[in-house]
Amino acid sequence: MPIGTDTVLGALAALALTCTTAGIAAAQAHSQNPARLTFVSHLTDIEFFSNTGPIRGWPTRPLVPGDRIIGQDHIKEYGVAVGRDNETCTISFNRDVLCQDIVVLNGQGDLQASWTVRWPATGNRGPSSFDGVVDGGTGRFANAHGTLHASTLPNGETEVSAVLK
């Protein structure tokens, strides 16, 4: 069950984007009506860790339960940087990857999102889309909750759409 580096990279980018989208949506959701927002995440750094320590460069073997992926992204709205995110993903069983992300939106607060994705059994790309939850925040995003959907764009960035209540 190898996990390709493109798959991990795409998933992390999607993750970052998802969190950012949810955070901004939460900031604008001051009524009981759900707020819908869409943003883009651009991967800036990624590191891989196994049970024996850091992996230099991209993994050359399948990731196994307990391996971790750490990433950071720039969060953009309409092409303008509005923050960053920091995500951690842990490889679980049956190709499941469990991810948590904190999105820092400049001058507004932080937003937390989480999701699970299943890596394909073959190939070198991750899932082209995934869904997750927004489960809290600080500042303007205090008590934020909702859902998100992330999709990999042709340029490798991730587009995230969030609905917050």
Secondary structure, DSSP 8 states (H G I E B T S, - for coil): ----HHHHHHHHHHHHHHHHHHHHHHHH--SSS-EEEEEEEEEEEEEEEETTEEESSS-SS---TT-EEEEEEEEEETTEEEEEEEEEEEE-STTEEEEEEEEEETTTEEEEEEEEEE--SSSS---SEEEEEEEEESGGGTT--EEEEEEE-TTS-EEEEEEE-
